[in-house]
Amino acid sequence: MKQAIVLALAILLAAAARAEPVSFAIFGDTPYNSSERNRLPGLISEMDAANLAVIIHIGDIKSGQSPCSDEVFRDILGAFQAAQTPLVYVPGDNEWTDCHRKDNGQYDPIERLHKLRQLFFADDFALGQRKLKLERQSRQAGFEAYVENVRWEMGGVLFVGLNIPGSDNNIGKNPLQPSAEFLARGRANAHWLHESFAIAKARKMPGILIAIQADPDFEADAMGHTNLAYQGFIKQLREQTLAFPGKVVLAHGDTHYERIDKPLFDAQTFKSVANFTRVETYGSPFMGWVKGVVDTNDPEVFRFSPRPYSSTQ
């Protein structure tokens, strides 16, 4: 009897531990200028003080009209590494797909992506002072290049990061003849997303959060004018979400318009997909972050609250 009571108490304590809410932050599309760069440490410190499990930067670590130099990359890497909270970074278009522009230094975008991979994704851990082990797609045969595609479990749900940048997703000058890089990365992203949903379902997780940089333009998709650069992603996201029994969140940036809504529509019913939520964080010239809470005791699983950053230092 005594052993049975001890076992029951252990099970109850384990369940309580699993049910403990976990907080995290989403920010991105910053810094775009020297003022924002000067304020970046303060913004990160504010998030550090919020007792978060992880910070997610959803890309664009510089403006689209500034150099894509190694010095710029290393400077931001240093700021991210100084965070006391584990920091997961997802690449944006400003730091690789747009680097061919004259005011960006006329770099080769693929070479810049390779440099980002070398600097920001050098091992199996998130950036920052506190360690967080990540699972990288590069550990899988056939996808060795995609160190930036990650996932990790936290608070009883699955977090997933994908390299899907804004503007045109590097589809190429003619969307009807996509670039080889776009096609290869698209296959990697589709495989990682499919596998991630399968893992969440197999483990009976109540939620999954996907972080990308691009705004895939759900509004255009709902009107039948899907952007070809994101057509495959939206189609897969819709199918996977409809088949998933839990809650699905897509966190992104790109359009610099903080919002929390339900813009994904079911192509069959023409109704909003009820278990899907889009979270877009602040972007330059507005600095801030969105606080997320995972609470598996809450039927909604995820809660979000915007946190504008007003420091002028």
C-alpha positions as CSV (number, residue, x, y, z in Angstrom):
1,M,0.0,0.0,0.0
2,K,2.8,2.4,1.0
3,Q,4.5,1.8,-2.4
4,A,1.3,2.4,-4.3
5,I,0.8,5.8,-2.5
6,V,4.4,6.8,-3.2
7,L,3.9,5.9,-6.9
8,A,0.6,7.8,-7.1
9,L,2.2,10.9,-5.6
10,A,5.1,10.6,-8.0
11,I,2.7,10.5,-10.9
12,L,0.8,13.5,-9.6
13,L,4.0,15.5,-9.1
14,A,5.2,14.6,-12.6
15,A,1.9,15.7,-14.1
16,A,2.1,19.0,-12.1
17,A,5.6,19.5,-13.5
18,R,4.5,18.9,-17.0
19,A,1.5,21.3,-16.6
20,E,3.7,24.2,-15.4
21,P,3.2,27.2,-17.9
22,V,6.2,28.3,-19.9
23,S,6.8,31.9,-21.2
24,F,8.7,32.9,-24.3
25,A,9.3,35.9,-26.5
26,I,9.0,36.7,-30.2
27,F,10.7,39.7,-31.8
28,G,12.3,40.6,-35.1
29,D,12.7,43.0,-38.0
30,T,15.2,44.9,-35.9
31,P,17.7,46.6,-35.7
32,Y,17.4,48.6,-38.9
33,N,19.5,51.6,-38.0
34,S,22.0,52.8,-35.5
35,S,19.3,54.0,-33.1
36,E,17.7,50.6,-33.0
37,R,21.1,48.9,-32.7
38,N,21.9,51.1,-29.6
39,R,18.5,50.2,-28.1
40,L,18.8,46.5,-28.9
41,P,20.7,45.5,-25.6
42,G,18.0,47.2,-23.6
43,L,15.3,45.4,-25.4
44,I,17.0,42.1,-24.9
45,S,17.6,42.9,-21.2
46,E,13.8,43.6,-20.8
47,M,13.1,40.2,-22.2
48,D,15.8,38.6,-20.0
49,A,14.1,40.1,-17.0
50,A,10.7,38.5,-17.9
51,N,11.7,35.0,-16.8
52,L,11.4,33.5,-20.2
53,A,12.3,30.0,-21.4
54,V,13.4,31.2,-24.8
55,I,13.6,34.2,-27.1
56,I,12.8,33.8,-30.8
57,H,14.1,36.4,-33.3
58,I,12.2,35.9,-36.6
59,G,14.7,37.4,-38.9
60,D,15.9,40.7,-40.5
61,I,18.8,41.7,-38.3
62,K,19.5,44.7,-40.5
63,S,17.7,46.9,-43.0
64,G,17.3,46.2,-46.7
65,Q,19.4,49.2,-47.6
66,S,22.5,48.5,-45.5
67,P,25.7,46.4,-46.0
68,C,25.5,42.6,-45.6
69,S,29.1,42.6,-44.3
70,D,30.7,40.0,-42.0
71,E,31.2,42.9,-39.5
72,V,27.4,43.5,-39.3
73,F,26.7,39.8,-38.9
74,R,29.3,39.5,-36.1
75,D,28.0,42.6,-34.3
76,I,24.5,41.2,-34.1
77,L,25.7,37.8,-33.2
78,G,27.5,39.3,-30.3
79,A,24.3,41.1,-29.1
80,F,22.4,37.8,-29.4
81,Q,25.1,35.8,-27.6
82,A,25.0,38.3,-24.7
83,A,21.3,37.5,-24.0
84,Q,20.9,35.7,-20.6
85,T,18.0,33.7,-22.1
86,P,18.4,31.1,-24.9
87,L,17.9,32.9,-28.2
88,V,16.8,31.1,-31.4
89,Y,17.3,33.1,-34.6
90,V,15.5,32.4,-37.9
91,P,17.1,34.0,-41.1
92,G,15.3,36.9,-42.8
93,D,15.6,38.3,-46.4
94,N,17.5,41.4,-45.5
95,E,20.6,39.4,-44.4
96,W,20.8,37.1,-47.4
97,T,18.3,37.1,-50.3
98,D,18.5,40.9,-50.8
99,C,22.3,41.2,-50.4
100,H,22.8,41.4,-54.2
101,R,21.6,45.0,-54.1
102,K,24.2,47.8,-54.6
103,D,23.5,49.5,-51.3
104,N,23.9,46.0,-49.6
105,G,27.4,45.5,-51.1
106,Q,26.4,43.4,-54.1
107,Y,27.1,40.2,-52.3
108,D,26.2,36.7,-53.6
109,P,23.0,35.8,-51.6
110,I,23.9,32.1,-51.4
111,E,27.4,33.0,-50.1
112,R,25.8,35.2,-47.4
113,L,23.5,32.5,-46.4
114,H,26.5,30.2,-46.0
115,K,28.2,32.8,-43.8
116,L,25.0,33.1,-41.7
117,R,25.1,29.4,-41.3
118,Q,28.7,29.4,-40.2
119,L,28.3,32.2,-37.7
120,F,24.8,31.8,-36.1
121,F,24.3,28.0,-36.3
122,A,27.7,26.7,-35.4
123,D,26.6,24.0,-32.9
124,D,23.5,22.3,-31.6
125,F,22.6,25.0,-29.1
126,A,20.6,28.2,-29.2
127,L,22.5,31.5,-28.9
128,G,22.7,33.2,-25.6
129,Q,24.3,32.5,-22.2
130,R,21.9,29.8,-21.0
131,K,22.1,26.6,-23.0
132,L,19.2,25.2,-24.9
133,K,19.8,22.1,-27.0
134,L,18.1,22.2,-30.5
135,E,17.5,19.5,-33.0
136,R,18.8,20.6,-36.4
137,Q,17.7,19.3,-39.8
138,S,21.4,19.2,-40.8
139,R,21.7,16.0,-38.7
140,Q,19.5,14.2,-41.3
141,A,21.0,12.6,-44.4
142,G,20.2,14.6,-47.5
143,F,19.6,17.8,-45.6
144,E,23.1,18.5,-44.2
145,A,23.1,22.2,-45.4
146,Y,20.0,23.2,-43.4
147,V,21.4,24.0,-40.0
148,E,19.0,26.8,-39.6
149,N,15.9,24.6,-39.6
150,V,15.4,23.6,-35.9
151,R,12.9,22.3,-33.4
152,W,12.7,21.8,-29.7
153,E,10.1,20.7,-27.1
154,M,9.2,23.1,-24.4
155,G,6.2,23.3,-22.1
156,G,4.7,20.2,-23.6
157,V,4.5,21.6,-27.2
158,L,6.8,21.6,-30.2
159,F,8.6,24.7,-31.5
160,V,9.8,24.7,-35.1
161,G,12.0,27.1,-37.0
162,L,12.1,27.3,-40.8
163,N,14.2,29.3,-43.3
164,I,11.3,31.0,-45.2
165,P,12.4,34.6,-45.8
166,G,10.2,37.5,-46.9
167,S,9.9,39.5,-50.1
168,D,10.0,36.6,-52.6
169,N,11.5,33.7,-50.7
170,N,14.4,33.7,-53.2
171,I,12.1,32.2,-55.8
172,G,14.0,34.0,-58.6
173,K,13.2,36.6,-61.3
174,N,10.6,34.4,-63.0
175,P,8.3,32.7,-60.4
176,L,7.2,30.2,-63.1
177,Q,10.8,29.0,-63.3
178,P,11.9,29.0,-59.6
179,S,15.6,29.0,-58.7
180,A,17.3,25.8,-57.8
181,E,18.0,27.1,-54.3
182,F,14.3,27.9,-53.8
183,L,13.3,24.4,-54.9
184,A,15.9,22.6,-52.8
185,R,15.2,24.6,-49.6
186,G,11.4,24.2,-50.2
187,R,11.9,20.4,-50.2
188,A,13.9,20.7,-47.0
189,N,11.3,22.9,-45.3
190,A,8.4,20.7,-46.4
191,H,10.1,17.6,-45.1
192,W,10.9,19.3,-41.7
193,L,7.4,20.6,-41.3
194,H,5.8,17.3,-42.2
195,E,8.0,15.4,-39.8
196,S,7.4,18.0,-37.0
197,F,3.6,17.7,-37.3
198,A,4.0,13.9,-37.2
199,I,6.2,14.1,-34.1
200,A,3.7,16.4,-32.3
201,K,0.8,14.0,-33.2
202,A,2.7,10.9,-32.2
203,R,3.6,12.4,-28.8
204,K,0.0,13.7,-28.4
205,M,1.2,17.3,-28.0
206,P,-1.6,19.8,-27.7
207,G,0.2,22.5,-29.7
208,I,2.9,23.4,-32.2
209,L,4.5,26.8,-33.0
210,I,6.2,27.4,-36.3
211,A,8.6,30.4,-36.7
212,I,9.5,31.9,-40.1
213,Q,10.4,35.4,-41.3
214,A,8.1,35.8,-44.2
215,D,4.5,37.1,-44.2
216,P,3.1,34.5,-46.7
217,D,0.1,36.8,-47.4
218,F,-2.8,34.8,-46.2
219,E,-5.1,37.6,-47.3
220,A,-4.2,37.1,-51.0
221,D,-4.4,33.3,-50.6
222,A,-8.0,33.7,-49.2
223,M,-8.9,35.7,-52.3
224,G,-7.4,33.1,-54.7
225,H,-4.3,35.1,-55.5
226,T,-1.7,33.1,-53.6
227,N,1.9,34.3,-53.9
228,L,3.7,31.6,-55.8
229,A,6.7,32.0,-53.5
230,Y,4.6,30.8,-50.6
231,Q,2.0,28.6,-52.3
232,G,3.5,25.3,-51.3
233,F,4.0,26.3,-47.7
234,I,0.5,27.7,-47.3
235,K,-1.0,24.5,-48.9
236,Q,1.0,22.2,-46.6
237,L,0.3,24.4,-43.5
238,R,-3.4,24.3,-44.2
239,E,-3.5,20.5,-44.7
240,Q,-1.3,19.8,-41.7
241,T,-3.3,22.1,-39.4
242,L,-6.7,20.7,-40.5
243,A,-5.4,17.2,-39.7
244,F,-3.8,18.2,-36.3
245,P,-6.0,17.8,-33.2
246,G,-4.2,20.6,-31.3
247,K,-3.5,24.3,-31.7
248,V,-1.1,25.6,-34.4
249,V,0.6,29.0,-34.3
250,L,2.6,30.6,-37.0
251,A,5.0,33.4,-35.8
252,H,6.4,35.7,-38.4
253,G,7.5,39.2,-39.2
254,D,8.3,40.9,-42.6
255,T,5.5,43.4,-42.8
256,H,6.2,45.2,-39.5
257,Y,2.6,45.1,-38.4
258,E,2.0,43.7,-35.0
259,R,-1.1,41.5,-35.0
260,I,-2.6,38.3,-33.6
261,D,-5.4,36.9,-35.7
262,K,-6.8,33.9,-37.6
263,P,-6.1,34.5,-41.3
264,L,-5.8,30.9,-42.6
265,F,-8.9,29.8,-44.5
266,D,-10.2,26.3,-45.3
267,A,-10.3,26.1,-49.1
268,Q,-13.3,23.7,-48.8
269,T,-15.5,25.5,-46.3
270,F,-14.2,29.0,-46.9
271,K,-14.2,29.5,-43.1
272,S,-11.3,30.4,-40.9
273,V,-9.3,27.4,-39.6
274,A,-10.3,27.5,-35.9
275,N,-7.2,25.9,-34.5
276,F,-4.7,28.2,-36.3
277,T,-3.4,31.5,-35.0
278,R,-1.0,33.9,-36.7
279,V,1.3,36.1,-34.5
280,E,3.2,38.9,-36.2
281,T,5.6,40.8,-34.0
282,Y,6.7,44.4,-34.1
283,G,9.1,45.7,-36.8
284,S,11.1,48.8,-37.5
285,P,10.5,51.7,-36.8
286,F,8.5,50.2,-33.9
287,M,10.5,48.1,-31.4
288,G,8.9,45.6,-29.1
289,W,8.2,42.0,-28.5
290,V,5.3,39.6,-28.1
291,K,5.1,37.5,-25.0
292,G,3.8,34.0,-25.4
293,V,2.7,31.6,-22.7
294,V,2.3,27.9,-23.2
295,D,-0.2,26.5,-20.7
296,T,-1.3,22.9,-21.5
297,N,-4.1,23.3,-18.8
298,D,-5.6,26.0,-20.9
299,P,-7.8,24.8,-23.8
300,E,-6.3,27.4,-26.1
301,V,-2.7,26.2,-25.1
302,F,-1.1,29.4,-26.2
303,R,-1.7,33.0,-24.9
304,F,0.0,36.1,-26.4
305,S,0.4,39.7,-25.3
306,P,2.2,42.5,-27.2
307,R,4.9,44.4,-25.3
308,P,6.0,47.6,-27.0
309,Y,9.5,48.9,-26.1
310,S,9.5,52.6,-25.5
311,S,13.1,53.2,-24.4
312,T,14.8,56.1,-26.2
313,Q,18.3,55.5,-25.0
